[in-house]
Amino acid sequence: MEEPCDFQGEPTRQLQLSRQYDSTKENNHNLQSAHGRTSFSLESSTMIRLTIAHKLFGAFLLILALVAAAMGFSRYLFSMNFHHYINQMEIERLHALVPVLQQEFRTAQGWERLKADSGRWSELLNDIAEIKQNTPPPEETGERERKISRILLSDQQQPIIGSAEQEDQPRLVSIDVDGSTVGWLGLKKRRPFRGGPPAALLERQAKHLSLLGGVVLILTALVAFLFSRHLIKPIRTLTKGTRELAERNFSVRIEPTTRDELGQLAENFNEMARTLGHYETMRHQWLTDISHELRTPLTVLRGEIEAIQDGIRTPSPDNLASLHGEIIRLGKLVEDLHQLSLAESDTLVVDRRRLAPVTILSAALDSYRNLLRQQGIEIGAELADFETVTLKGDGARLSQVFTNILDNVCKYVQAPGHLTITGRSAGGVLELRFADSGPGVPPDALPQLFDRLFRVEGSRNRSSGGSGLGLAICRHIIEQHGGTIRAEPSELGGLAIVIALPLASRNLSKQDQP
């Protein structure tokens, strides 16, 4: 007895050392990860945290700054265009003055009289009706400065009336008499308005734009504040809801207050909470059912072995066969759980090849034909027209589905019973229907037949030997083939399982031929 103990003790010590090494390695990894997270949190804490409200408010202020810049630029353009308009009007008045000066030159035989008598210049300006009517009101610099400093008469580029510096950049209009140029009539480049109605107009416009900008600033700040609060409120509610979900409170719900994307997000959140709650309920039920399914055979095995150990029962062939049956049942349950875990995690291997599903079904039916007859179940199969129908799939997995359905018929259908298998091909889909004579399944239990570990009370229960996982595995296999499987009442009084599988692009079925 000591030698086996030593044999078992050595691996145990090795396992303990391995676990200590793994634990030490994991602790070091956790310390490194914690150090990394601490550094990251310290680095992140130095950064300024900008909320969505701050970003929205900043976006509104940026838009406002762009609007203010556009208003300032529009004021600048208005001032430039206004100056251009005034200068253009004065240039037109210069052209109106040219004929008067031509007549003056002819009468006086030169510019000496005009140069000697500055009052004559004023008389010429006042005698021209167009000049008199179109001349803008005088600025605060005075009427005389407007007449002398802004209108210039020059003879061979020499000033006669007024003066012009180089920076004035006067605009000149030639005065021609008898085909020769006798002088130039010039207009100094108008400087920014410093008084008079034009300056008052520009000043009023600046005040109005400033007032408008202030009002827009206040309204924009108010709208940004209210809009950010309106937008942030549902987001904060969603944040609170996600914290509730993180604490496994799957009953939390958010009332949608709008019909926009935030309202849709709230509805999606509620749907996610309902789904998580459903999965949590299924998880609890799954653990409960698994523990119950494993407890039953283990309890039987324990009771049988303890009875043999206590001498209550002798290790007879019947007792050993009973223990072996419980072990077989427990192994099948574990294998079914393994297959279901592979199917639900999308790791179940499906070797897709071109095959004829009716041929696979016929092979499975042949293997169960004698057993079904021994239990008093008659078989009726109408599949001859579908033997050449092909699809892309895994023959072993489809055989597993057909075997499970036939195995359920053997377990649950009472003698004398009937099993009818029919096929139908339409729209690129092959439909196989397994209808038995019962007992049937309540209508409200039909949608749950393909749930894990679900059993119907009555004759279709665990006492017949099923684990409650077969149909769940069948559903995943059929879905991986792109098909569907459903349960419905049978016209024979029992249960009908209907499988629909998509066909290959080419097959030889008469029903699919046009």
C-alpha positions in Angstrom: 0.0 0.0 0.0 3.0 2.4 0.5 4.4 2.0 -3.0 1.2 3.3 -4.7 1.2 6.0 -2.2 4.8 7.0 -3.2 3.9 6.7 -6.8 1.0 9.1 -6.3 2.9 11.4 -3.9 5.7 12.2 -6.3 3.4 13.7 -9.0 1.5 15.5 -6.2 4.7 17.2 -5.1 5.6 18.0 -8.7 2.1 19.5 -9.2 2.5 21.6 -6.0 5.9 22.9 -7.2 4.4 23.7 -10.6 1.5 25.5 -9.0 3.9 27.5 -6.8 6.0 28.4 -9.9 2.8 29.5 -11.8 1.6 31.4 -8.8 5.0 33.2 -8.4 5.0 34.0 -12.1 1.5 35.3 -12.0 2.2 37.5 -9.0 5.2 39.0 -10.8 3.1 39.6 -13.9 0.5 41.2 -11.7 3.0 43.4 -10.0 4.4 44.5 -13.4 0.9 45.1 -14.7 0.0 47.1 -11.6 3.2 49.1 -11.9 2.3 49.9 -15.5 -1.2 50.8 -14.6 0.0 53.0 -11.8 2.4 54.8 -14.1 -0.3 55.3 -16.6 -2.8 56.6 -14.0 -0.2 59.0 -12.7 0.6 60.2 -16.1 -3.0 60.5 -17.0 -3.9 62.4 -13.9 -1.6 65.2 -15.0 -3.6 65.7 -18.2 -6.6 68.0 -18.3 -9.9 66.1 -18.4 -12.2 67.7 -21.0 -15.8 66.6 -20.8 -18.2 66.6 -23.7 -19.8 69.7 -22.3 -16.5 71.5 -22.4 -15.9 70.4 -25.9 -19.3 71.4 -27.1 -18.9 74.8 -25.4 -15.5 75.2 -27.0 -17.0 74.2 -30.4 -19.7 76.9 -30.1 -17.1 79.5 -29.1 -15.0 78.6 -32.1 -18.0 79.0 -34.3 -18.7 82.3 -32.7 -15.1 83.4 -33.2 -15.4 82.5 -36.9 -18.6 84.5 -37.1 -17.0 87.5 -35.4 -14.0 87.3 -37.8 -16.5 87.1 -40.7 -18.3 90.2 -39.4 -15.0 92.1 -39.0 -14.0 91.2 -42.5 -17.4 92.2 -43.9 -17.0 95.6 -42.1 -13.5 96.0 -43.7 -14.9 95.1 -47.1 -17.8 97.6 -46.6 -15.3 100.4 -45.7 -13.2 99.6 -48.7 -16.1 99.5 -51.1 -17.5 102.7 -49.6 -14.2 104.5 -50.1 -14.1 103.1 -53.7 -17.6 104.4 -54.3 -16.8 107.9 -53.0 -13.6 108.1 -55.1 -15.5 106.9 -58.2 -18.1 109.5 -57.7 -15.4 112.2 -57.5 -13.6 110.9 -60.6 -16.9 111.3 -62.5 -17.2 114.8 -61.2 -13.6 115.4 -62.5 -14.6 114.4 -65.9 -17.6 116.9 -65.7 -15.1 119.7 -64.8 -12.8 119.1 -67.8 -15.0 121.1 -70.4 -15.2 124.0 -68.0 -11.5 124.1 -67.6 -11.0 123.8 -71.3 -13.2 126.9 -71.9 -11.3 128.7 -69.1 -8.0 127.9 -70.8 -9.2 129.2 -74.2 -10.7 132.4 -72.7 -7.7 133.3 -70.6 -5.1 132.0 -73.1 -3.5 130.0 -70.3 -3.7 129.3 -66.6 -2.2 132.6 -65.3 -5.6 134.1 -64.4 -6.6 131.0 -62.5 -3.3 130.8 -60.7 -3.4 134.5 -59.7 -7.1 134.4 -58.6 -7.9 131.4 -56.3 -11.5 132.7 -56.0 -11.9 131.9 -59.7 -11.4 128.2 -58.9 -14.3 128.3 -56.4 -16.5 130.1 -58.9 -15.9 127.4 -61.5 -16.8 124.7 -59.1 -20.0 126.4 -58.0 -21.1 127.1 -61.6 -21.2 123.5 -62.4 -24.6 122.2 -61.4 -23.6 118.5 -61.5 -20.6 119.2 -59.2 -22.8 121.2 -56.9 -25.5 118.6 -56.7 -23.3 115.5 -56.3 -20.6 116.9 -54.0 -20.9 115.2 -50.6 -21.6 117.4 -47.6 -18.4 119.0 -46.2 -16.4 117.1 -43.6 -15.4 118.7 -40.4 -12.1 119.8 -42.1 -14.0 122.5 -44.0 -15.4 123.3 -47.4 -12.2 125.1 -48.6 -10.0 122.2 -47.8 -12.3 119.9 -49.7 -12.2 122.2 -52.9 -8.5 122.9 -52.8 -6.7 119.9 -51.3 -8.8 117.3 -53.0 -9.0 118.7 -56.6 -5.7 119.6 -58.2 -5.0 121.4 -61.5 -1.5 121.1 -62.9 0.3 122.4 -65.9 2.9 120.0 -67.2 2.8 118.2 -63.9 3.3 121.5 -62.0 0.7 122.3 -59.5 -1.5 125.3 -60.1 -4.3 124.8 -57.7 -3.6 122.8 -54.6 -0.5 120.7 -53.9 0.3 117.0 -54.3 3.0 115.0 -52.6 4.3 111.7 -53.8 2.4 109.8 -51.2 -0.9 111.4 -52.3 -0.9 109.3 -55.5 -3.3 111.7 -57.4 -5.5 110.3 -60.1 -5.1 112.5 -63.2 -7.4 113.4 -66.0 -5.9 115.1 -69.0 -7.2 118.5 -70.2 -6.8 118.7 -74.0 -7.2 121.9 -76.0 -6.9 121.8 -79.8 -5.3 118.4 -79.7 -2.6 119.2 -77.2 -2.5 118.5 -73.5 -2.5 121.8 -71.6 -2.9 120.5 -68.1 -4.0 117.8 -65.7 -6.9 117.6 -63.4 -6.1 115.4 -60.4 -7.8 113.9 -57.4 -5.8 113.0 -54.4 -6.2 109.5 -53.0 -8.9 109.8 -50.4 -7.7 109.1 -46.9 -9.9 107.3 -44.3 -12.8 109.4 -43.3 -12.2 111.5 -40.3 -15.5 113.4 -40.1 -18.7 114.2 -41.8 -21.6 112.0 -42.8 -19.3 109.2 -44.3 -17.4 108.9 -41.1 -20.7 109.0 -39.1 -22.0 106.2 -41.4 -19.0 104.0 -40.8 -19.1 104.7 -37.1 -22.8 103.8 -36.9 -22.1 100.6 -38.8 -19.2 99.7 -36.4 -21.5 100.3 -33.4 -24.3 98.2 -34.9 -21.9 95.3 -35.7 -20.4 95.5 -32.2 -23.9 95.4 -30.7 -24.9 92.5 -32.9 -21.7 90.7 -32.1 -22.4 91.1 -28.3 -25.9 89.8 -28.7 -24.7 86.9 -30.7 -22.0 86.1 -28.2 -24.6 86.1 -25.3 -27.1 84.0 -27.3 -24.4 81.6 -28.4 -23.1 81.1 -24.9 -26.7 80.6 -23.6 -27.5 78.1 -26.4 -24.2 76.3 -25.9 -24.9 75.9 -22.2 -28.5 74.7 -22.6 -27.7 72.4 -25.5 -24.7 70.9 -23.7 -26.9 70.2 -20.7 -29.6 68.7 -22.9 -27.0 66.5 -24.6 -25.1 65.6 -21.5 -28.1 64.6 -19.4 -28.9 61.3 -21.4 -25.2 60.5 -21.6 -24.8 60.8 -17.9 -27.9 58.5 -17.5 -26.3 56.0 -19.9 -23.1 56.2 -17.9 -24.9 55.5 -14.7 -26.7 52.6 -16.4 -23.5 51.1 -17.6 -22.2 51.2 -14.0 -25.3 49.4 -12.9 -24.7 46.7 -15.5 -21.1 46.4 -14.4 -22.4 45.7 -10.9 -24.6 42.9 -12.4 -27.8 44.8 -12.0 -29.4 43.7 -15.3 -32.9 45.1 -14.3 -31.7 48.7 -15.0 -33.6 50.5 -17.8 -33.3 53.9 -19.3 -36.3 55.8 -20.5 -35.7 57.3 -24.0 -36.5 61.0 -23.9 -35.7 61.8 -27.5 -36.2 60.3 -30.9 -32.7 61.0 -32.2 -29.5 58.9 -32.0 -29.4 59.3 -28.2 -32.9 57.9 -27.9 -31.9 55.0 -30.2 -28.8 54.5 -28.0 -31.1 54.3 -24.9 -33.3 51.7 -26.6 -30.2 49.7 -27.6 -29.0 49.9 -24.0 -32.3 48.5 -22.7 -32.1 45.7 -25.3 -28.6 44.9 -24.2 -29.7 44.9 -20.5 -32.5 42.5 -21.3 -30.2 40.3 -23.3 -27.6 40.2 -20.5 -30.3 39.5 -17.9 -31.6 36.7 -20.1 -28.1 35.3 -20.4 -27.5 35.6 -16.7 -30.7 33.7 -16.0 -29.7 31.1 -18.5 -26.3 30.9 -16.8 -27.8 30.3 -13.4 -30.1 27.7 -14.9 -27.3 26.1 -16.8 -25.2 25.7 -13.6 -28.1 24.4 -11.7 -29.0 21.9 -14.4 -25.4 20.8 -14.9 -24.9 20.2 -11.2 -28.2 18.3 -11.1 -27.3 16.2 -14.1 -23.9 15.3 -12.7 -25.2 14.8 -9.2 -27.7 12.1 -10.2 -25.2 9.5 -11.7 -22.6 10.4 -9.1 -25.1 9.7 -6.4 -26.1 6.4 -7.9 -22.4 5.4 -8.3 -21.6 6.5 -4.7 -24.6 4.6 -3.3 -23.7 1.4 -5.3 -20.1 1.5 -4.3 -20.8 2.2 -0.6 -23.3 -0.6 -0.6 -20.7 -3.0 -1.9 -18.0 -1.6 0.5 -20.4 -2.1 3.5 -21.2 -5.6 2.4 -24.9 -4.8 1.8 -24.5 -5.8 -1.8 -22.1 -8.2 -3.4 -20.1 -7.2 -6.6 -22.3 -9.3 -8.8 -22.4 -9.0 -12.6 -25.7 -7.2 -12.4 -24.4 -4.7 -9.9 -21.3 -4.1 -12.0 -23.4 -3.7 -15.1 -25.5 -1.1 -13.3 -22.3 0.8 -12.3 -21.0 0.5 -15.8 -24.3 1.9 -17.2 -24.1 4.9 -14.9 -20.5 5.5 -16.0 -21.5 5.3 -19.6 -24.4 7.7 -19.0 -22.0 10.1 -17.2 -19.5 9.9 -20.0 -22.1 10.6 -22.6 -23.3 13.6 -20.6 -19.7 15.0 -20.4 -19.2 14.4 -24.1 -22.5 16.2 -24.9 -21.4 19.1 -22.8 -18.1 19.2 -24.6 -19.8 19.1 -28.0 -22.3 21.8 -27.0 -19.4 24.0 -25.7 -17.6 23.6 -29.0 -20.8 24.5 -30.9 -21.6 27.6 -28.9 -18.1 28.9 -29.1 -18.0 28.4 -32.9 -15.1 26.0 -32.6 -17.0 22.9 -33.7 -15.1 21.5 -36.7 -17.4 21.2 -39.8 -15.7 19.6 -42.8 -17.8 20.9 -45.7 -18.0 18.7 -48.8 -20.5 18.1 -51.5 -22.8 15.3 -50.3 -26.3 13.9 -50.5 -28.1 14.4 -47.2 -30.8 11.8 -48.0 -28.2 9.2 -48.4 -26.7 9.9 -45.0 -30.3 9.9 -43.5 -31.0 6.5 -45.2 -27.8 5.0 -43.6 -28.8 6.3 -40.2 -32.3 5.0 -40.6 -31.0 1.5 -41.6 -29.0 1.3 -38.4 -32.1 2.1 -36.3 -34.6 0.2 -38.3 -34.4 -3.1 -36.3 -34.5 -1.2 -33.0 -37.5 0.8 -34.0 -39.3 -2.4 -35.1 -38.5 -4.2 -31.9 -40.1 -1.3 -30.0 -43.2 -1.5 -32.2 -42.6 1.6 -34.2 -43.5 1.5 -37.9 -41.4 3.5 -40.3 -42.6 5.3 -43.4 -40.0 7.1 -45.5 -40.8 9.0 -48.7 -37.3 10.1 -49.8 -36.7 8.4 -53.2 -37.1 11.6 -55.2 -34.5 13.4 -53.1 -31.6 10.9 -53.1 -29.7 12.9 -55.7 -30.2 16.3 -54.0 -26.8 17.6 -52.9 -25.4 20.3 -50.6 -22.2 21.5 -49.0 -21.9 20.1 -45.5 -20.3 17.7 -43.0 -21.6 14.2 -43.4 -20.5 13.1 -39.9 -22.3 16.1 -38.3 -25.5 15.6 -40.3 -25.4 11.9 -39.4 -25.1 13.0 -35.7 -28.3 15.1 -36.1 -30.3 12.4 -37.8 -29.1 9.8 -35.2 -30.1 12.0 -32.3 -33.6 12.5 -33.8 -34.0 8.8 -34.4 -32.7 8.0 -30.9 -35.3 10.4 -29.4 -38.0 8.5 -31.3 -36.8 5.2 -29.8 -36.8 6.7 -26.3 -40.0 8.7 -26.3 -42.5 7.3 -28.8 -44.9 4.7 -27.3 -45.7 1.4 -28.9 -47.5 0.9 -31.2 -46.1 4.0 -32.8 -45.4 5.5 -36.2 -42.6 7.5 -37.7 -43.0 9.2 -41.0 -40.0 10.9 -42.8 -40.9 13.1 -45.8 -38.9 15.6 -47.9 -39.6 18.7 -49.9 -37.3 20.7 -52.2 -38.3 24.3 -53.2 -36.5 27.6 -53.5 -33.0 26.1 -53.2 -33.9 24.5 -49.8 -34.3 20.9 -48.8 -36.8 20.3 -46.0 -36.8 17.0 -44.1 -39.7 16.4 -41.7 -39.7 13.7 -39.0 -43.2 13.2 -37.6 -44.0 10.7 -34.8 -47.2 9.5 -33.2 -46.4 10.7 -29.7 -46.9 11.4 -27.0 -46.8 15.0 -28.1 -45.3 18.1 -26.6 -47.4 21.0 -25.2 -47.4 24.0 -27.7 -45.9 26.3 -25.1 -42.9 24.0 -24.8 -42.1 23.7 -28.5 -39.8 26.8 -28.7 -37.8 25.5 -25.7 -37.1 22.0 -27.0 -33.7 23.2 -28.4 -32.6 24.9 -25.2 -29.9 23.3 -23.1 -31.0 20.6 -20.6 -34.7 21.3 -21.3 -37.0 18.4 -20.8 -40.8 18.2 -21.1 -42.6 16.9 -18.0 -44.4 13.6 -18.6 -43.2 10.7 -20.8 -40.4 12.8 -22.4 -38.2 13.2 -19.4 -34.8 12.1 -18.0 -36.2 8.7 -16.8 -36.0 7.7 -20.5 -32.3 8.3 -20.6 -31.9 11.6 -22.4 -29.5 14.3 -21.2 -31.4 17.2 -22.6 -28.5 18.4 -24.8 -29.0 16.5 -28.0 -31.4 18.9 -29.7 -29.4 21.9 -28.6 -26.3 20.3 -30.3 -28.5 19.6 -33.4 -29.6 23.2 -33.6 -26.0 24.5 -33.6 -24.9 21.9 -36.2 -27.8 22.8 -38.5 -27.2 26.5 -38.1 -23.5 26.1 -39.0 -24.8 24.5 -42.2 -26.8 27.7 -42.9 -30.1 25.9 -42.2 -32.9 25.9 -39.6 -34.5 23.4 -37.3 -37.9 23.7 -35.6 -40.4 21.7 -33.7 -44.2 21.6 -34.4 -47.1 19.4 -33.7 -47.4 16.3 -35.8 -50.4 15.3 -37.7 -49.9 11.8 -36.2 -50.5 13.2 -32.7 -46.9 13.5 -31.6 -44.0 15.8 -32.4 -42.6 16.8 -35.8 -39.0 18.0 -36.2 -38.5 20.0 -39.4 -34.9 20.6 -40.8 -34.3 23.0 -43.7 -30.9 22.9 -45.4 -29.7 25.1 -48.3 -28.9 23.1 -51.4 -25.8 23.3 -53.6 -25.9 25.4 -56.7 -26.4 22.3 -58.8 -28.2 19.1 -58.0 -30.2 16.5 -59.9 -33.5 16.7 -58.0 -36.5 16.5 -60.2 -38.4 18.9 -57.9 -35.8 21.7 -58.4 -35.8 21.4 -62.2 -37.9 24.0 -64.0 
